């Protein structure tokens, strides 16, 4: 007894093509999401480093006007 092949179904073929298209779209979206997370992490690290560098610079280079104001308030 031979197994009969069913007739090709245009609807099934359309749905399989739609699934393939959706899978490619998901793959592209996943790649973009990974790239965005990497960029966000790099930006966060750069921001923290810049803020730390500014804090260090401000500590090493105090505002001379601030010292003058303290002297004036103390009556020196």
Buried (B, 14 or more C-beta within 10 A) or exposed (E): EEEEEEEEEEEEEEEEEEEEEEEEEEEEEEEEEEEEEEEEEEEEEEEEEEEEEEEEEEEEEEEEEEEEEEEEEEEE
